[in-house]
Amino acid sequence: MSGGLIQALQLLAGLSFLIVLHEGGHFFFARLFKTRVEKFYLFFDFLFPFSGLFNFALFKKTKGDTEYGIGWFPLGGYVKISGMIDESMDKEAMALPPQPWEFRAKKAWQRLFIMLGGIIMNVLIAIVLYMVIFGVWGEAYIPMERVTNGIAVDSIGQSIGLRNGDKIRAIDGKPITRFNEIPLALILHKKDGTIEVTRDGKDVTIPIPFGTISKLIKADRNNIMSPRTPAVVDSVFAKSIADKAGFRKGDSIININGQSVLFNNEFSDVKAANYGKPLTIAFIRNGAIDTIRTVIPKDSILGLGWAMSDKYYKQVKYTPIEAVGKGFTTAWNKLQLYVAQFKLFGSKEVKVSQSMGGFYSMGKMYSPEFNWLDFLSLTAFISIALAFMNLLPIPGLDGGYVIFLLFEMLTGKKVSEKVMEKATTVGLVILLALMVYVNGLDILKIFHVKL
């Protein structure tokens, strides 16, 4: 099975799981307040947002007052609650007098909980998933005090002002304690932000240049920098140039063509500067110095693998009680970080076309090789993102209904159904346009069109 297909299946499974539980939150509170739910669907059984077009379901079954089903249009899901203006736009039912079991007949605070049910469920899902993650796998991270050889940076890292061997101490005056905090801290840096590093034994303050955020968003954050590690071979790819030349796991590179090479980034730089030229690579194996002579053709891979030594990582195990607390705090921290990143859309540095994406971009976030830890971690984060996005005050989203209900609760005046119908129609059109836009951006990215 290809990596792309594995990513697509993970996206489908993750979103389906979150959609069903999100709609289940609305369903729970509707039933709690004795409100009739006419439909509960994963995906839409019509061409969203046009409720009268292509109405059919892949599967449906009626139990009690509710029809449960799977629609054919895979862009979300919905519950149809009696007496509520929603995606179905059932104006005929709304023209009849309110019935006791209908949404519009319930008290404002009850309607508010029904509308917030999906968001509440998304937050709870994230908390529970994080509890499971920390309870089962614990947490592994790289403390900055273990990055003893400093960092290795690519061209983007160098354009920011960082250099190989720098030891990062703080960003915007805030101490960095974990290596994985660095990329996000750079993205969320303050205006006139700074990076404090130790370079060649001296403390240096680097101003973060304009354009850094845009560069980091477009780049693979995992490649911008890494802990600088000794040039010790961790693996040799079968039938590669390195394999044929005679390299073995554990070989410690010391120089190339007489030029000192102590770290993996130095090895990569010297190798790249000598493609197509004869190389004499000196290394230590079993305490003895030896050499290998080879030539690396242009655009060819040598076949040596470097890996982070376990000594860099700190593994933390949590008791069940500790995992519960960690689940709550992690969900809250992820929400804060997502909100902070969302605010970047209004900055001068960030182009919306470069920082937004549709289903293709979401799928690429999943690992091409399935493992439960990565899958659950990303699904938990997407659940947090869905909770926040659904709370936005856009008619057609849960947040739009919440605004109308809060207005009613504060003023005692109910928003007219005609106003809500028009607002919902406008909101649904905006949502459709946004979906077309972000997925259109994905198509351009697939064909490598510069944005």
C-alpha positions in Angstrom: 0.0 0.0 0.0 1.5 3.4 -1.0 2.3 6.1 1.5 -0.2 8.5 -0.1 -3.0 5.9 0.2 -2.1 5.3 3.9 -2.3 9.1 4.5 -5.7 9.3 2.7 -7.1 6.4 4.7 -5.9 8.0 8.0 -7.5 11.3 7.0 -10.8 9.6 6.2 -10.8 7.5 9.4 -9.8 10.5 11.6 -12.3 12.9 10.1 -15.1 10.3 10.2 -14.4 9.6 13.8 -14.4 13.3 14.7 -17.5 14.1 12.6 -19.6 11.3 14.2 -18.7 12.4 17.7 -19.1 16.1 17.0 -22.6 15.5 15.7 -23.1 13.1 18.6 -22.5 16.0 20.9 -25.5 17.9 19.4 -27.5 14.7 19.4 -26.8 14.1 23.2 -27.9 17.5 24.3 -30.9 17.5 22.0 -32.1 14.2 23.5 -31.3 15.4 27.0 -33.7 18.3 26.6 -36.3 16.0 24.8 -35.8 17.6 21.4 -36.5 15.4 18.4 -33.6 14.6 16.1 -34.9 13.6 12.6 -31.6 12.7 11.0 -28.1 11.8 12.1 -25.7 11.6 9.1 -22.0 11.0 8.5 -21.4 13.0 5.3 -24.2 14.8 3.5 -27.0 13.0 1.6 -27.3 16.0 -0.7 -25.0 18.3 -2.7 -23.9 20.6 0.2 -25.1 23.3 0.6 -28.0 22.7 -1.8 -30.3 20.6 0.3 -32.6 19.8 -2.7 -30.0 18.4 -5.1 -29.0 14.8 -5.5 -30.7 13.5 -2.4 -29.6 10.0 -1.6 -27.7 8.0 1.0 -25.2 5.2 0.8 -26.8 3.7 3.9 -29.7 4.6 6.1 -31.7 3.0 8.9 -34.5 4.5 11.0 -34.7 3.8 14.7 -37.3 5.6 16.8 -37.7 9.1 15.5 -34.3 9.3 14.0 -32.9 8.3 10.6 -29.3 7.3 10.8 -27.2 7.2 7.6 -24.1 7.7 5.6 -24.3 10.3 2.8 -22.6 10.3 -0.5 -21.0 13.8 -0.3 -18.0 13.5 2.0 -17.6 17.0 3.3 -18.8 16.7 6.9 -22.0 15.5 8.5 -25.1 16.8 10.2 -27.9 16.2 12.6 -31.3 17.5 11.5 -33.0 18.8 14.7 -36.8 19.4 14.5 -37.6 23.1 14.5 -34.2 24.4 13.7 -32.8 26.3 10.7 -29.9 24.3 9.5 -28.2 22.9 6.4 -31.5 21.3 5.3 -33.3 24.7 5.1 -36.7 23.0 5.7 -38.8 26.1 5.4 -42.1 24.2 5.2 -41.6 22.7 8.7 -40.6 26.1 10.0 -43.8 27.7 8.7 -45.9 25.5 11.0 -46.6 26.4 14.7 -43.8 25.4 17.1 -44.3 21.9 18.7 -43.1 21.0 22.3 -40.4 18.6 20.9 -38.9 21.2 18.6 -35.7 23.1 19.0 -37.4 26.5 18.7 -39.8 25.6 21.6 -36.9 25.1 24.0 -35.5 27.6 26.4 -32.6 29.7 25.2 -30.1 28.2 27.6 -31.1 24.7 26.4 -30.7 25.7 22.8 -27.3 27.1 23.6 -26.1 23.7 25.1 -27.5 21.9 22.0 -25.5 24.2 19.7 -22.4 23.9 21.8 -22.7 20.2 22.1 -20.4 19.4 19.1 -17.7 21.8 20.3 -17.8 20.4 23.8 -17.5 16.9 22.4 -14.5 17.9 20.2 -12.7 19.3 23.2 -13.5 16.2 25.3 -12.2 13.9 22.5 -8.9 15.8 22.4 -8.5 15.6 26.2 -9.3 11.8 26.2 -6.9 11.1 23.3 -4.1 13.0 25.0 -4.8 11.1 28.2 -4.4 7.8 26.2 -1.3 9.0 24.5 0.5 10.0 27.7 -0.8 7.0 29.6 0.3 4.5 27.0 3.4 6.0 25.4 4.4 8.7 27.9 6.4 11.6 26.3 9.8 11.8 24.6 11.5 15.1 23.9 15.0 16.6 23.6 16.0 18.8 26.5 18.1 21.7 25.3 20.8 20.9 27.9 21.4 17.7 25.9 22.1 19.5 22.6 25.7 19.8 23.6 27.1 20.2 20.1 24.6 23.0 19.2 22.4 22.9 16.1 22.8 22.1 12.4 20.8 24.4 10.1 19.7 24.4 6.5 19.7 27.5 4.2 16.5 28.8 5.7 17.9 28.6 9.2 21.0 30.4 7.9 18.9 33.2 6.3 17.3 33.8 9.7 20.7 34.4 11.1 21.5 31.1 12.8 24.8 29.2 12.3 25.9 25.6 12.6 27.0 25.0 16.2 24.8 27.7 17.7 23.3 26.8 21.1 19.9 28.4 21.4 19.1 29.8 24.8 16.0 31.9 24.4 13.6 33.4 21.9 12.0 36.8 22.7 13.6 36.6 26.1 11.8 33.4 26.9 14.1 30.5 27.8 13.9 27.5 25.4 13.9 24.2 27.4 12.9 21.7 24.7 14.3 21.5 21.2 10.9 20.9 19.6 9.7 24.3 20.9 12.1 26.2 18.6 10.2 26.3 15.3 6.8 27.3 16.8 8.5 29.9 19.0 10.1 31.4 15.9 6.7 31.4 14.0 5.0 33.1 17.0 7.8 35.6 17.7 7.0 39.1 18.7 7.6 42.2 16.5 11.3 43.0 16.7 11.8 39.5 18.1 15.2 38.1 19.0 17.1 34.8 19.3 19.7 34.5 22.1 22.4 32.0 21.3 25.8 30.9 22.5 28.2 31.0 19.5 31.8 30.0 19.8 31.6 30.4 23.5 30.1 34.0 23.4 26.5 35.1 24.0 25.0 36.6 20.8 21.6 38.2 20.2 20.2 37.7 16.7 17.3 40.0 15.5 14.6 37.9 13.8 14.3 39.3 10.2 11.0 40.1 8.5 9.9 37.2 6.4 10.9 34.5 8.9 7.3 33.5 9.6 6.5 33.0 5.9 9.7 31.0 5.3 8.9 28.7 8.2 5.3 28.1 7.2 6.3 27.1 3.7 9.2 25.0 4.7 9.4 21.6 6.4 10.0 22.7 10.0 11.8 19.4 10.8 14.6 20.1 8.3 15.2 23.8 9.2 17.4 22.7 12.1 18.4 19.6 14.0 20.7 18.8 16.9 24.2 18.6 15.5 25.4 15.1 16.0 28.8 13.4 15.5 29.3 11.9 12.0 28.8 8.3 13.1 27.1 6.0 10.6 23.8 4.6 12.0 22.7 2.7 8.9 23.9 1.8 5.4 21.3 1.5 2.7 21.4 -1.9 0.9 23.0 -1.8 -2.6 23.8 1.9 -2.3 27.2 3.5 -3.2 28.1 3.4 0.5 27.2 -0.3 0.8 29.3 -1.1 -2.3 32.2 1.0 -1.0 32.3 -0.9 2.3 30.8 1.4 4.9 29.4 -0.2 8.0 27.2 0.9 10.9 29.3 2.4 13.6 31.9 3.9 11.4 33.0 7.3 12.8 33.9 9.8 9.9 36.8 12.0 10.7 37.8 13.7 7.4 37.1 13.8 3.7 40.0 14.5 1.3 42.0 15.7 4.2 39.3 18.2 5.4 38.2 17.6 9.0 34.7 16.3 9.3 33.3 15.8 12.8 29.6 16.3 12.5 26.9 15.0 10.2 26.1 18.5 8.7 29.8 19.0 7.9 29.8 15.6 6.1 26.8 16.7 4.1 28.3 20.0 3.1 31.7 18.6 2.0 30.0 15.8 0.1 27.7 18.2 -1.7 30.7 20.4 -2.7 32.4 17.3 -4.2 29.8 15.6 -6.3 31.4 13.8 -9.2 34.9 14.1 -7.7 37.0 11.3 -6.2 36.6 11.2 -2.4 38.9 9.7 0.2 36.9 9.3 3.4 38.7 8.6 6.6 36.9 6.9 9.5 37.5 5.1 12.7 36.2 1.4 13.0 36.9 -0.7 16.0 39.5 1.8 17.3 41.5 1.8 14.0 41.7 4.5 11.3 40.8 3.3 7.8 39.9 5.0 4.5 37.5 4.4 1.7 37.8 5.9 -1.8 34.6 6.5 -3.8 32.9 8.8 -6.3 29.4 10.2 -5.8 27.7 11.0 -9.2 25.6 14.2 -9.2 22.0 13.7 -8.1 23.0 10.4 -6.5 22.6 9.4 -2.9 25.6 8.0 -1.0 23.4 5.8 1.2 24.5 6.6 4.7 21.9 7.2 7.4 22.4 9.3 10.5 20.2 8.9 13.5 19.6 10.8 16.7 21.3 8.9 19.6 19.0 7.8 22.4 21.2 9.9 24.7 19.5 13.1 23.3 16.0 12.1 24.2 14.4 12.2 27.6 11.6 9.6 28.1 8.9 10.5 30.7 6.4 7.9 31.9 3.1 9.0 33.5 0.8 7.3 36.0 -2.9 7.1 35.0 -3.6 10.0 37.3 -0.8 12.1 35.9 -1.9 11.2 32.3 -5.4 12.6 33.1 -3.9 15.9 34.3 -1.5 16.0 31.3 -4.4 15.4 28.9 -6.2 18.5 30.2 -3.2 20.8 30.2 -2.0 19.6 26.7 -5.5 20.2 25.2 -5.5 23.7 26.6 -2.0 24.4 25.4 -2.8 23.2 21.9 -5.9 25.4 21.8 -3.8 28.4 22.8 -1.2 27.6 20.2 -3.8 27.1 17.5 -5.5 30.5 18.3 -2.1 32.2 18.2 -1.3 30.7 14.8 -4.8 31.6 13.5 -4.1 35.3 14.4 -1.1 35.2 12.0 -3.6 35.4 9.1 -3.9 39.1 9.8 -0.2 39.8 9.8 1.7 41.3 6.9 4.1 38.4 6.7 1.6 35.6 6.1 0.0 35.1 2.7 -3.3 33.2 3.1 -2.7 31.3 -0.1 0.5 29.9 1.4 -0.8 29.0 4.8 -4.2 27.4 4.0 -5.0 24.1 2.5 -7.8 21.6 2.0 -8.1 17.8 2.3 -4.8 17.2 0.4 -2.8 19.4 2.9 -4.6 17.7 5.8 -3.8 14.3 4.5 -0.1 15.2 4.1 0.1 16.0 7.8 -0.4 12.3 8.5 2.5 9.9 8.4 2.9 7.8 5.2 3.7 4.9 7.6 0.8 4.2 10.0 1.5 4.1 13.7 -1.0 4.7 16.5 0.9 7.4 18.3 1.2 9.7 15.3 -2.4 9.0 14.2 -3.9 9.7 17.6 -1.7 12.8 18.2 -2.7 14.4 14.9 -6.4 13.4 15.3 -6.4 15.0 18.8 -5.0 18.3 17.4 -7.5 18.3 14.5 -10.3 17.9 17.1 -9.0 21.0 18.9 -8.9 22.9 15.6 -12.4 21.8 14.7 -13.7 23.0 18.1 -12.2 26.4 17.5 -13.3 26.7 13.9 -16.8 25.7 14.7 -16.9 28.4 17.4 -16.2 31.2 14.9 -19.2 33.6 14.6 -20.1 32.6 11.0 -23.8 31.8 10.3 -24.0 28.1 9.3 -21.4 27.2 11.9 -22.2 26.4 15.5 -20.6 29.8 16.5 -23.1 31.7 14.3 -26.1 30.1 16.1 -24.4 30.8 19.5 -24.1 34.5 18.7 -27.8 34.7 17.9 -28.7 32.8 21.1 -26.4 35.0 23.3 -28.1 38.1 21.8 -31.5 36.6 22.7 -30.3 35.8 26.3 -28.9 39.2 26.8 -31.6 41.3 25.3 -34.7 39.1 25.7 -35.4 39.5 22.0 -35.4 36.5 19.7 -33.8 36.9 16.3 -36.5 36.4 13.6 -36.5 33.2 11.7 -36.3 35.1 8.4 -33.1 36.9 9.5 -31.7 33.5 10.6 -32.6 31.9 7.3 -30.9 34.6 5.3 -27.9 34.6 7.5 -27.6 30.8 7.3 -27.8 30.9 3.5 -25.1 33.5 3.3 -22.9 31.6 5.8 -23.3 28.3 3.9 -22.4 30.0 0.6 -19.3 31.5 2.3 -18.3 28.1 3.7 -18.8 26.5 0.3 -16.6 29.2 -1.4 -14.0 28.7 1.3 -13.9 25.0 0.7 -13.6 25.4 -3.0 -10.8 28.0 -2.5 -8.6 26.0 -0.1 -9.0 22.8 -2.1 -8.2 24.8 -5.2 -5.0 25.9 -3.5 -4.2 22.2 -2.9 -4.6 21.5 -6.6 -2.1 24.3 -7.5 0.3 22.9 -4.9 0.1 19.4 -6.4 1.1 20.8 -9.8 3.8 23.0 -8.1 2.3 26.3 -9.1 4.0 29.1 -7.2 1.6 30.9 -4.8 
